[in-house]
Amino acid sequence: MPLPKKSEERVARVSLLRPGIAISTLTLTLFFTGCKPVGPNYQRPGYSAPPAYKETGATAVTFPPPPPPSGGGWQPASPSDGMLRGKWWEIYNDPKLDELEERVTTYNQTIRAALFTYQAALEQVHADRADFSPTLLAGPSFAHEKVSAHRPFSSDFSHSASNYNNIQLTGQASWEPDFWGRIRRTVEAANASAQASNAEMASVDLSLHAELAEAYFELRGLDTQAQLLQSDIEKLSAQLDLTHRRLAGGIGTEADVAQAQTLLDSTRAQLIEVSVTRTELEHLVGSIAIIKVPFFSLPPIPFVLDSPAGPGTTLPKIPIGIPSQLLERRPDIAAAERRAAQANAQIGIAVSAFYPTLSLTGTGGFQSTHGGTWIQGPSALWSLGAQAAQLLLDGGRRKAYSNQARDLWEASASTYKGTVFLAFNEVENKLGDLRILEQEETAQRAAVQSAQHSLDIANTRYKGGVTGYLEVLTAENALIQAERTLAALRSRQFASSVELIRALGGGWDTSQIPK
């Protein structure tokens, strides 16, 4: 049936108005969604780095004799030499260490756990970004319904069917425009959290690699001590034979034999003690590198104390750069800074609760009582709507949440500054350790030479019958302890250099954090 003339004019006016209404609505939506999000924009908490490390200008105390060629390898290179990059352990030129460190990167489960934690944080970013888009829901439905003939307001003369089908195909859409930046701040917080998780993963990676390197060099130091003790046992066995021969020849005493036997047994006991500690370190290295302990063993790899030549023997030169670079190279500092950024975004989320919310909704589809007329123009239905809501009274809850967010920001900023302060302290400590250990090694080498000279004199006097074996015993024991101390110092120097590299952030920098 054709529409009346007035009805046709009304439909025409509505049809002309609809595009204008749609354009106006879209313009207003784009205007509001482009508004600056509420809450403070993030600024990194301020921290002034010192112009130089204190220990780089420390004056070393010299001892005679002068340091051997291997001494001083820890001294920092100038900033122009650049920083360590990537696989920092390769600076030690030790193939076995390189092999073990590669296994840590590939197989260590703690690193894998940190990786999946970071990936979960990334998924949270994707989930929060989804709030920028409308939510769409669509689906068909079918129902066969019978309406009660005795329902209220029913009419006996009603000719409407009381038993009918209800076939629908409808879709619903809803969208909350981000007027005040709540969604933007939420995404900002989630992204900062993911970046912090990435930096924390790098911190775990650095710690495990450093822990393995320290254990490895400590194990090498024990191998050096074991080598020295084994050599001492051979010498002491010869000394014991000498005391037996002198006793048989009538120029020695049973006390000399007993003393020689005591020192030999004591040295063997020290060798066993070193073996016990080495076994534990070997297990630790295998555990970090994820090697089945029953099938893992490291052959002895002693340091060469009297010659700096050879791979893995000399301390490498470690570039430390300038203090301000530390803020960009320590993953724990980067993680703390990103947590501060996350806390700052949470302030904006809390402030947005003071503003009204607006939701746009729409429904459309088809509805019919017969399948033949289901998907047809006359069966179409639709509705559009908007809803605004403003919370008027909440007993101070929003204000409390806003204050809480600001307090957490202050806590995060303080944590960041504290992390930076401790990082500088760690670098200074490790630089100081290496400087003092270098001096101590020089002094200890002199002590070993003096102990060897004293033993040579004591042996000459004993063989000449000038003195008793106690003098030899005392000199021999002093040499053994001096040599062990020197071996331990070499191990400590390598371990301290690893700790310095760890304090400097290894081969990492903030450019590796995904944006």
C-alpha positions as CSV (number, residue, x, y, z in Angstrom):
1,M,0.0,0.0,0.0
2,P,1.5,3.4,-0.9
3,L,2.2,5.8,2.0
4,P,0.2,9.0,2.4
5,K,1.8,12.1,1.0
6,K,2.6,13.5,4.5
7,S,4.1,10.3,5.6
8,E,6.4,10.2,2.5
9,E,7.6,13.8,3.3
10,R,8.3,12.8,7.0
11,V,10.3,9.8,5.9
12,A,12.3,12.0,3.5
13,R,13.1,14.5,6.2
14,V,14.3,11.8,8.5
15,S,16.4,10.2,5.8
16,L,18.1,13.6,5.2
17,L,18.7,14.2,8.9
18,R,20.3,10.8,9.6
19,P,23.6,11.5,7.8
20,G,24.0,14.8,9.6
21,I,23.2,13.2,12.9
22,A,25.8,10.5,12.2
23,I,28.5,13.0,11.2
24,S,27.8,15.1,14.3
25,T,28.0,12.1,16.6
26,L,31.2,10.9,15.0
27,T,32.8,14.5,15.2
28,L,31.9,14.8,18.9
29,T,33.2,11.3,19.6
30,L,36.5,12.0,17.8
31,F,36.8,15.3,19.7
32,F,36.3,13.8,23.1
33,T,38.5,10.7,22.4
34,G,41.3,13.0,21.4
35,C,41.2,14.8,24.7
36,K,44.3,14.7,26.9
37,P,44.1,11.9,29.4
38,V,43.6,13.0,33.0
39,G,46.4,12.5,35.5
40,P,50.1,13.5,35.4
41,N,52.3,12.7,32.4
42,Y,55.2,10.6,33.4
43,Q,58.6,12.0,34.1
44,R,61.5,9.9,35.2
45,P,62.4,10.4,38.9
46,G,65.4,12.7,39.0
47,Y,68.8,11.4,40.1
48,S,72.1,13.1,39.5
49,A,74.9,10.7,38.6
50,P,78.4,11.6,39.8
51,P,80.9,12.8,37.2
52,A,83.3,9.9,37.8
53,Y,83.7,6.8,39.9
54,K,85.8,7.4,43.0
55,E,87.8,4.3,42.7
56,T,89.0,5.1,39.1
57,G,91.1,7.9,40.6
58,A,92.3,5.9,43.7
59,T,96.0,5.8,44.3
60,A,97.5,2.3,44.5
61,V,100.0,1.4,47.2
62,T,103.1,-0.2,45.7
63,F,105.0,-3.1,47.2
64,P,108.3,-4.6,46.2
65,P,108.7,-6.5,43.9
66,P,106.8,-4.7,41.1
67,P,103.5,-6.3,39.9
68,P,103.8,-9.2,37.4
69,P,102.6,-8.6,33.8
70,S,99.2,-10.1,34.7
71,G,98.5,-7.5,37.3
72,G,96.4,-4.4,36.6
73,G,94.1,-6.2,34.1
74,W,91.1,-5.0,35.9
75,Q,91.8,-1.3,35.3
76,P,88.9,0.4,33.5
77,A,89.2,1.3,29.9
78,S,88.4,4.8,28.9
79,P,84.7,5.6,28.0
80,S,85.7,5.8,24.3
81,D,86.6,2.1,24.4
82,G,82.8,1.4,24.6
83,M,80.9,-0.9,26.9
84,L,80.6,-4.6,26.9
85,R,78.0,-6.0,24.5
86,G,76.2,-9.3,24.2
87,K,78.1,-12.3,25.5
88,W,80.2,-10.5,28.1
89,W,81.8,-13.8,29.3
90,E,83.8,-14.1,26.1
91,I,86.1,-11.4,27.4
92,Y,87.8,-14.0,29.5
93,N,88.9,-16.0,26.4
94,D,88.0,-19.3,28.1
95,P,86.4,-21.8,25.6
96,K,85.0,-24.1,28.4
97,L,83.4,-21.1,30.2
98,D,81.8,-20.0,26.8
99,E,80.4,-23.5,26.3
100,L,78.8,-23.6,29.8
101,E,77.4,-20.0,29.5
102,E,75.7,-20.9,26.2
103,R,73.8,-23.7,27.9
104,V,72.5,-21.3,30.5
105,T,70.9,-19.1,27.8
106,T,69.4,-22.1,26.1
107,Y,68.3,-24.5,28.8
108,N,68.1,-22.8,32.2
109,Q,64.5,-23.1,33.5
110,T,64.6,-20.0,35.7
111,I,65.3,-17.9,32.6
112,R,62.5,-19.7,30.7
113,A,60.1,-18.9,33.6
114,A,61.1,-15.2,33.4
115,L,60.5,-15.3,29.6
116,F,57.0,-16.7,30.0
117,T,56.2,-14.1,32.7
118,Y,57.2,-11.4,30.3
119,Q,55.1,-12.9,27.5
120,A,52.1,-13.0,29.9
121,A,52.6,-9.3,30.6
122,L,52.6,-8.6,26.8
123,E,49.3,-10.4,26.5
124,Q,47.9,-8.1,29.2
125,V,48.9,-5.1,27.0
126,H,47.0,-6.6,24.1
127,A,44.0,-7.3,26.3
128,D,43.8,-3.7,27.6
129,R,44.2,-2.3,24.1
130,A,41.1,-4.2,23.1
131,D,39.0,-1.7,25.1
132,F,39.7,0.9,22.4
133,S,37.4,-1.1,20.0
134,P,33.7,-1.7,20.2
135,T,32.4,-5.0,21.5
136,L,30.3,-6.9,18.9
137,L,27.9,-9.8,19.6
138,A,25.8,-11.6,17.1
139,G,23.8,-14.9,16.9
140,P,20.6,-16.5,15.8
141,S,17.8,-17.7,18.2
142,F,14.7,-19.8,17.8
143,A,11.7,-20.2,20.1
144,H,8.2,-21.7,19.8
145,E,6.0,-19.8,22.3
146,K,2.5,-20.1,23.5
147,V,0.9,-17.1,25.3
148,S,-1.7,-17.6,28.0
149,A,-5.2,-16.8,26.9
150,H,-5.9,-15.6,30.5
151,R,-3.0,-13.2,30.6
152,P,-3.7,-9.7,31.9
153,F,-5.3,-7.3,29.6
154,S,-6.1,-10.1,27.1
155,S,-9.3,-9.7,25.1
156,D,-11.7,-12.4,24.2
157,F,-12.0,-10.7,20.8
158,S,-8.3,-10.6,20.2
159,H,-7.4,-12.3,17.0
160,S,-3.6,-12.4,17.7
161,A,-2.1,-15.8,17.7
162,S,-1.3,-17.3,21.1
163,N,0.9,-20.1,19.7
164,Y,3.7,-18.9,17.4
165,N,7.4,-19.2,16.4
166,N,9.9,-16.4,17.2
167,I,13.0,-16.6,14.9
168,Q,15.7,-13.9,15.4
169,L,19.1,-13.0,14.0
170,T,20.4,-10.1,15.9
171,G,23.7,-8.4,16.7
172,Q,24.6,-6.1,19.6
173,A,27.4,-3.5,19.7
174,S,28.7,-1.5,22.6
175,W,31.5,1.0,22.9
176,E,32.8,3.2,25.7
177,P,34.6,6.3,24.2
178,D,37.9,7.0,26.1
179,F,36.9,10.6,27.0
180,W,39.1,11.0,30.0
181,G,42.0,8.7,29.0
182,R,41.2,5.8,31.4
183,I,41.8,3.2,28.7
184,R,44.9,5.0,27.5
185,R,46.3,5.2,31.0
186,T,45.5,1.5,31.5
187,V,47.4,0.5,28.3
188,E,50.2,2.8,29.4
189,A,50.4,1.0,32.8
190,A,50.3,-2.4,31.2
191,N,53.0,-1.5,28.7
192,A,55.3,-0.2,31.4
193,S,54.6,-3.4,33.4
194,A,55.6,-5.5,30.4
195,Q,58.8,-3.5,29.9
196,A,59.6,-3.9,33.6
197,S,59.0,-7.6,33.2
198,N,61.4,-7.7,30.2
199,A,64.1,-5.9,32.3
200,E,63.6,-8.2,35.2
201,M,64.0,-11.2,32.8
202,A,67.4,-9.6,31.7
203,S,68.3,-9.2,35.4
204,V,67.7,-12.9,36.0
205,D,69.7,-13.8,32.9
206,L,72.6,-11.6,34.0
207,S,72.5,-13.0,37.6
208,L,72.6,-16.6,36.4
209,H,75.4,-16.1,33.9
210,A,77.4,-14.2,36.6
211,E,76.7,-16.9,39.2
212,L,78.0,-19.6,36.9
213,A,81.1,-17.6,36.0
214,E,81.9,-17.0,39.6
215,A,81.5,-20.6,40.5
216,Y,83.6,-21.6,37.5
217,F,86.5,-19.4,38.5
218,E,86.3,-20.4,42.1
219,L,86.5,-24.0,41.0
220,R,89.6,-23.1,38.9
221,G,91.1,-21.6,42.0
222,L,90.5,-24.8,43.9
223,D,92.1,-26.8,41.1
224,T,95.2,-24.6,41.5
225,Q,95.3,-25.2,45.2
226,A,94.9,-28.9,44.6
227,Q,97.8,-28.9,42.1
228,L,100.0,-27.1,44.6
229,L,99.0,-29.4,47.4
230,Q,99.7,-32.5,45.3
231,S,103.1,-31.1,44.5
232,D,103.7,-30.4,48.2
233,I,102.7,-34.0,49.1
234,E,105.3,-35.3,46.7
235,K,108.0,-33.0,48.2
236,L,106.9,-34.0,51.8
237,S,107.0,-37.6,50.9
238,A,110.6,-37.1,49.8
239,Q,111.3,-35.2,53.1
240,L,109.8,-38.1,55.1
241,D,112.1,-40.6,53.3
242,L,115.0,-38.3,54.1
243,T,114.2,-38.3,57.8
244,H,113.9,-42.1,57.8
245,R,117.4,-42.4,56.1
246,R,118.9,-40.0,58.6
247,L,117.3,-41.9,61.5
248,A,118.7,-45.2,60.1
249,G,122.1,-43.5,59.7
250,G,122.1,-42.4,63.3
251,I,122.1,-38.7,62.6
252,G,118.3,-38.2,62.8
253,T,115.7,-38.6,65.5
254,E,112.3,-40.2,65.7
255,A,110.8,-36.8,66.5
256,D,112.0,-35.6,63.0
257,V,110.2,-38.6,61.4
258,A,107.0,-38.0,63.4
259,Q,107.0,-34.3,62.5
260,A,107.5,-35.1,58.8
261,Q,104.7,-37.6,58.9
262,T,102.4,-35.2,60.6
263,L,102.9,-32.4,58.0
264,L,102.4,-35.0,55.2
265,D,99.2,-36.2,56.7
266,S,97.9,-32.7,57.3
267,T,98.6,-31.7,53.7
268,R,96.8,-34.8,52.4
269,A,93.8,-33.8,54.6
270,Q,93.9,-30.3,53.1
271,L,93.8,-31.8,49.6
272,I,90.7,-33.9,50.6
273,E,89.0,-30.8,51.9
274,V,89.7,-28.9,48.7
275,S,88.2,-31.9,46.7
276,V,85.0,-31.8,48.8
277,T,84.5,-28.1,48.1
278,R,85.3,-28.6,44.4
279,T,82.7,-31.3,44.1
280,E,80.0,-29.0,45.4
281,L,81.0,-26.3,43.0
282,E,81.0,-28.7,40.1
283,H,77.5,-29.7,41.0
284,L,76.5,-26.0,41.1
285,V,77.9,-25.3,37.7
286,G,76.1,-28.3,36.3
287,S,72.8,-27.3,37.9
288,I,73.0,-23.7,36.5
289,A,73.9,-25.0,33.0
290,I,71.1,-27.7,33.3
291,I,73.4,-30.6,32.9
292,K,72.4,-33.9,34.5
293,V,74.8,-34.0,37.5
294,P,75.4,-37.8,37.3
295,F,76.8,-37.4,33.8
296,F,78.7,-34.1,34.3
297,S,82.3,-33.5,35.3
298,L,84.8,-30.8,34.7
299,P,88.5,-31.8,34.3
300,P,90.9,-29.8,36.5
301,I,91.6,-26.4,35.0
302,P,94.2,-24.7,37.3
303,F,95.4,-21.2,36.9
304,V,99.1,-20.7,35.9
305,L,100.4,-18.6,38.7
306,D,104.0,-18.1,37.5
307,S,103.1,-17.2,33.9
308,P,100.4,-14.9,32.6
309,A,100.4,-16.5,29.1
310,G,97.6,-18.8,27.9
311,P,93.8,-18.6,27.5
312,G,91.7,-17.8,30.5
313,T,94.8,-16.9,32.6
314,T,95.0,-13.1,32.5
315,L,92.4,-10.8,33.9
316,P,90.6,-8.9,31.1
317,K,90.4,-5.2,30.8
318,I,86.9,-4.2,31.6
319,P,85.5,-0.9,30.1
320,I,83.4,0.8,32.8
321,G,82.4,4.0,30.9
322,I,81.1,7.0,32.9
323,P,78.6,6.8,35.8
324,S,75.7,8.2,33.9
325,Q,75.8,5.2,31.6
326,L,75.0,3.0,34.5
327,L,71.4,4.2,34.5
328,E,71.0,2.8,31.0
329,R,72.9,-0.5,31.5
330,R,71.6,-2.0,34.7
331,P,68.4,-4.1,34.0
332,D,67.3,-3.8,37.7
333,I,67.5,0.0,37.4
334,A,65.5,-0.1,34.2
335,A,62.9,-2.4,35.8
336,A,62.5,0.0,38.8
337,E,62.1,2.9,36.4
338,R,59.4,1.2,34.4
339,R,57.6,0.3,37.7
340,A,57.6,4.0,38.5
341,A,56.1,4.7,35.1
342,Q,53.4,2.1,35.7
343,A,52.6,3.7,39.1
344,N,52.3,7.1,37.4
345,A,49.8,5.8,34.9
346,Q,47.8,4.3,37.8
347,I,47.2,7.8,39.1
348,G,45.5,8.7,35.8
349,I,43.3,5.6,36.1
350,A,42.3,6.6,39.6
351,V,41.5,10.2,38.7
352,S,39.4,9.1,35.7
353,A,36.9,7.6,38.2
354,F,35.8,11.2,39.2
355,Y,34.5,11.8,35.6
356,P,31.3,10.5,34.1
357,T,31.2,7.5,31.8
358,L,29.4,7.3,28.5
359,S,28.5,4.1,26.7
360,L,27.1,3.8,23.2
361,T,25.0,0.8,22.3
362,G,23.3,-0.5,19.2
363,T,21.2,-3.5,18.3
364,G,20.1,-4.7,14.8
365,G,18.9,-7.8,13.0
366,F,15.9,-9.6,11.8
367,Q,12.9,-11.1,13.5
368,S,10.0,-13.2,12.1
369,T,7.5,-15.9,12.9
370,H,8.3,-17.8,9.7
371,G,11.5,-18.9,8.1
372,G,10.4,-17.8,4.7
373,T,10.1,-14.1,5.8
374,W,13.0,-14.2,8.2
375,I,15.7,-12.4,6.3
376,Q,13.6,-9.7,4.6
377,G,13.3,-5.9,4.8
378,P,10.1,-5.8,6.8
379,S,11.6,-8.2,9.3
380,A,14.5,-5.8,10.1
381,L,14.8,-4.3,13.6
382,W,17.4,-1.9,15.1
383,S,17.9,0.4,18.0
384,L,20.6,2.9,19.0
385,G,21.2,4.3,22.4
386,A,23.6,6.1,24.7
387,Q,24.0,6.1,28.4
388,A,25.9,8.4,30.7
389,A,26.5,7.8,34.4
390,Q,28.2,9.9,37.1
391,L,28.9,8.6,40.5
392,L,27.7,11.2,43.0
393,L,28.5,9.7,46.4
394,D,30.9,6.9,47.3
395,G,31.9,7.7,50.9
396,G,35.4,8.9,49.8
397,R,36.4,5.7,48.0
398,R,37.6,7.5,44.8
399,K,39.6,10.0,46.8
400,A,41.2,7.3,48.8
401,Y,42.1,5.3,45.6
402,S,43.5,8.5,44.1
403,N,45.7,9.2,47.2
404,Q,46.7,5.6,47.3
405,A,47.9,5.8,43.7
406,R,50.0,8.9,44.4
407,D,51.5,7.2,47.5
408,L,52.4,4.2,45.4
409,W,54.0,6.5,42.8
410,E,56.2,8.1,45.5
411,A,57.1,4.6,46.8
412,S,58.1,3.5,43.3
413,A,60.1,6.7,42.7
414,S,62.0,6.1,46.0
415,T,62.6,2.5,45.1
416,Y,64.1,3.6,41.7
417,K,66.4,6.2,43.4
418,G,67.4,3.6,46.0
419,T,68.2,1.0,43.3
420,V,70.4,3.6,41.5
421,F,72.2,4.5,44.7
422,L,72.9,0.8,45.5
423,A,74.1,0.2,41.9
424,F,76.7,3.0,42.1
425,N,77.8,1.6,45.5
426,E,78.2,-1.9,44.0
427,V,80.4,-0.6,41.2
428,E,82.6,1.4,43.6
429,N,82.9,-1.7,45.9
430,K,83.9,-4.0,43.1
431,L,86.4,-1.5,41.7
432,G,87.8,-1.1,45.2
433,D,88.0,-4.9,45.6
434,L,89.9,-5.4,42.4
435,R,92.3,-2.5,43.2
436,I,93.1,-3.9,46.7
437,L,93.3,-7.5,45.5
438,E,95.9,-6.4,42.9
439,Q,98.0,-4.9,45.7
440,E,97.4,-8.0,47.9
441,E,98.5,-10.3,45.1
442,T,101.7,-8.3,44.7
443,A,102.4,-8.6,48.4
444,Q,101.5,-12.3,48.4
445,R,103.9,-13.1,45.6
446,A,106.6,-11.5,47.6
447,A,105.5,-13.6,50.6
448,V,105.7,-16.8,48.5
449,Q,109.2,-15.9,47.3
450,S,110.3,-15.2,50.9
451,A,108.8,-18.5,52.2
452,Q,110.6,-20.4,49.4
453,H,113.9,-18.8,50.3
454,S,113.3,-19.5,54.0
455,L,112.6,-23.2,53.2
456,D,115.8,-23.5,51.1
457,I,117.9,-22.1,53.9
458,A,116.2,-24.4,56.5
459,N,116.8,-27.5,54.3
460,T,120.5,-26.6,53.8
461,R,120.9,-26.1,57.6
462,Y,119.0,-29.3,58.4
463,K,121.1,-31.4,55.9
464,G,124.2,-29.8,57.3
465,G,123.2,-30.8,60.8
466,V,123.1,-27.2,62.0
467,T,119.4,-27.2,63.0
468,G,116.6,-29.6,63.7
469,Y,113.8,-30.6,61.5
470,L,111.3,-28.3,63.3
471,E,112.8,-25.4,61.4
472,V,112.2,-27.1,58.1
473,L,108.7,-28.1,59.2
474,T,107.9,-24.5,60.0
475,A,109.2,-23.2,56.7
476,E,107.5,-25.9,54.7
477,N,104.2,-25.2,56.2
478,A,104.6,-21.4,55.7
479,L,105.3,-22.0,52.0
480,I,102.2,-24.3,51.6
481,Q,99.9,-21.7,53.1
482,A,101.5,-18.8,51.2
483,E,101.0,-20.7,47.9
484,R,97.4,-21.6,48.7
485,T,96.7,-17.9,49.6
486,L,98.1,-16.8,46.2
487,A,95.9,-19.3,44.4
488,A,92.9,-18.2,46.3
489,L,93.7,-14.5,45.5
490,R,93.8,-15.3,41.8
491,S,90.4,-16.9,42.0
492,R,89.0,-14.0,43.9
493,Q,90.3,-11.6,41.3
494,F,88.5,-13.4,38.5
495,A,85.3,-13.7,40.6
496,S,85.5,-10.0,41.5
497,S,85.9,-9.0,37.9
498,V,82.7,-11.0,37.1
499,E,81.0,-9.1,40.0
500,L,82.1,-5.8,38.5
501,I,80.7,-6.8,35.1
502,R,77.5,-7.8,36.8
503,A,77.4,-4.5,38.6
504,L,77.9,-2.6,35.3
505,G,75.0,-4.5,33.7
506,G,76.9,-7.0,31.6
507,G,76.3,-6.6,27.9
508,W,72.7,-5.2,28.3
509,D,71.3,-1.8,27.8
510,T,67.8,-0.2,27.8
511,S,67.7,-0.3,23.9
512,Q,66.9,-4.0,24.3
513,I,63.6,-3.2,26.0
514,P,60.7,-3.5,23.5
515,K,58.9,-0.2,23.1
